[in-house]
């Protein structure tokens, strides 16, 4: 649980920083007619794309590491890493990513485009 909390805090920081760097772009989108709901779904979609790529890379790296451990040590079986446990871990991290994306996404949806464009 502590590792998940730390991962969620880290994900929040990365996503919030990304939204901060995209303030001008999001303000222009808003000024051109993007709805707050559209901006929220854009930010969450981008975050979930990152989570999806990370999940795929993590599962592949885990499988490779498991094969390496199996070849190096006796008693490590490929069946030791249960598919359900990996699926639950990926699901929990994806849910944490949605939670980490939610606050910056809502902030992006509520911004005033005129103030956001004037602040730079």
Backbone torsions as a table, in degrees:
resi	resn	phi	psi	omega
1	UNK	NA	-38.1	179.0
2	UNK	-66.5	-40.5	178.6
3	UNK	-63.9	-39.5	178.1
4	UNK	-65.4	-40.6	178.1
5	UNK	-63.0	-44.2	178.3
6	UNK	-64.8	-38.9	177.6
7	UNK	-64.7	-41.9	179.3
8	UNK	-64.9	-39.3	177.8
9	UNK	-64.8	-41.9	177.6
10	UNK	-64.6	-43.1	177.7
11	UNK	-62.7	-42.1	177.9
12	UNK	-59.1	-44.5	179.7
13	UNK	-61.4	-43.7	-179.8
14	UNK	-65.7	-45.3	-178.8
15	UNK	-67.7	-41.6	179.2
16	UNK	-62.8	-40.3	177.9
17	UNK	-65.6	-40.0	177.2
18	UNK	-63.2	-40.9	178.3
19	UNK	-66.8	-38.5	178.6
20	UNK	-62.2	-40.7	178.2
21	UNK	-70.5	-23.3	-179.0
22	UNK	-99.1	14.6	-176.6
23	UNK	-56.2	-46.4	-179.0
24	UNK	-61.3	-46.5	179.5
25	UNK	-61.0	-45.0	-179.5
26	UNK	-66.8	-34.5	177.0
27	UNK	-66.8	-40.5	177.8
28	UNK	-65.2	-42.4	177.2
29	UNK	-59.8	-42.4	179.6
30	UNK	-65.5	-41.8	179.5
31	UNK	-65.6	-29.7	179.7
32	UNK	-86.0	2.1	173.1
33	UNK	116.1	5.5	177.8
34	UNK	-68.6	137.5	179.8
35	UNK	-81.5	157.1	175.2
36	UNK	-57.0	-37.4	178.1
37	UNK	-63.7	-38.5	178.0
38	UNK	-65.9	-39.5	177.6
39	UNK	-67.0	-40.0	178.0
40	UNK	-62.7	-45.4	-179.5
41	UNK	-67.5	-31.4	176.8
42	UNK	-64.7	-47.2	-178.6
43	UNK	-66.7	-43.9	179.3
44	UNK	-66.0	-39.2	177.6
45	UNK	-61.8	-42.4	177.4
46	UNK	-63.3	-42.1	178.0
47	UNK	-63.6	-40.0	-179.5
48	UNK	-71.4	-29.3	173.6
49	UNK	-63.8	-42.5	177.4
50	UNK	-62.1	-43.7	179.6
51	UNK	-64.3	-38.5	179.2
52	UNK	-64.8	-45.1	178.0
53	UNK	-63.5	-42.8	178.4
54	UNK	-62.7	-38.1	179.2
55	UNK	-66.0	-43.5	179.7
56	UNK	-64.2	-46.6	179.7
57	UNK	-63.1	-41.2	179.8
58	UNK	-64.7	-42.4	179.2
59	UNK	-65.9	-42.9	179.0
60	UNK	-65.4	-44.5	179.3
61	UNK	-64.1	-37.6	177.4
62	UNK	-65.1	-40.1	178.2
63	UNK	-65.7	-41.2	178.5
64	UNK	-65.4	-43.4	179.1
65	UNK	-63.6	-37.4	178.5
66	UNK	-65.1	-41.4	176.9
67	UNK	-63.6	-39.7	178.5
68	UNK	-64.3	-44.3	177.9
69	UNK	-63.1	-38.3	-179.8
70	UNK	-64.9	-37.1	-179.3
71	UNK	-76.1	-24.8	-176.1
72	UNK	-91.5	-30.8	-174.1
73	UNK	-125.3	142.6	174.8
74	UNK	-79.8	143.7	175.6
75	UNK	94.1	-7.5	175.9
76	UNK	-92.1	117.0	-178.5
77	UNK	-107.1	150.2	177.8
78	UNK	-62.4	-31.5	179.9
79	UNK	-71.3	-8.8	179.1
80	UNK	-64.8	-33.0	178.4
81	UNK	-90.7	100.4	-177.1
82	UNK	-71.4	137.4	178.9
83	UNK	-61.3	-35.3	-179.8
84	UNK	-66.6	-38.2	179.4
85	UNK	-65.7	-40.0	178.1
86	UNK	-66.2	-42.1	179.4
87	UNK	-64.2	-40.1	178.1
88	UNK	-65.3	-42.8	179.6
89	UNK	-62.1	-44.1	178.2
90	UNK	-64.2	-42.2	178.9
91	UNK	-63.1	-41.7	-180.0
92	UNK	-65.7	-41.2	178.6
93	UNK	-66.6	-37.0	177.7
94	UNK	-67.1	-39.0	175.9
95	UNK	-65.3	-40.0	176.4
96	UNK	-63.0	-35.9	178.5
97	UNK	-66.7	-40.3	176.7
98	UNK	-61.7	-43.7	177.6
99	UNK	-63.4	-39.5	179.3
100	UNK	-70.0	-28.8	179.1
101	UNK	-80.7	-24.4	-170.0
102	UNK	-61.5	-47.8	-176.1
103	UNK	-66.0	-51.2	177.5
104	UNK	-62.9	-32.8	179.3
105	UNK	-67.1	-42.1	177.8
106	UNK	-65.4	-39.3	177.8
107	UNK	-62.5	-41.0	178.4
108	UNK	-65.9	-36.2	179.9
109	UNK	-70.2	-25.7	-177.2
110	UNK	-96.2	-1.5	-175.0
111	UNK	-72.2	149.8	176.0
112	UNK	-88.1	120.0	-174.5
113	UNK	-63.0	-34.4	-179.7
114	UNK	-65.7	-44.9	178.5
115	UNK	-67.2	-38.0	-179.2
116	UNK	-66.3	-37.2	-180.0
117	UNK	-76.4	-29.2	179.4
118	UNK	-78.5	-22.8	-173.0
119	UNK	-70.9	-22.0	-180.0
120	UNK	-85.3	NA	NA
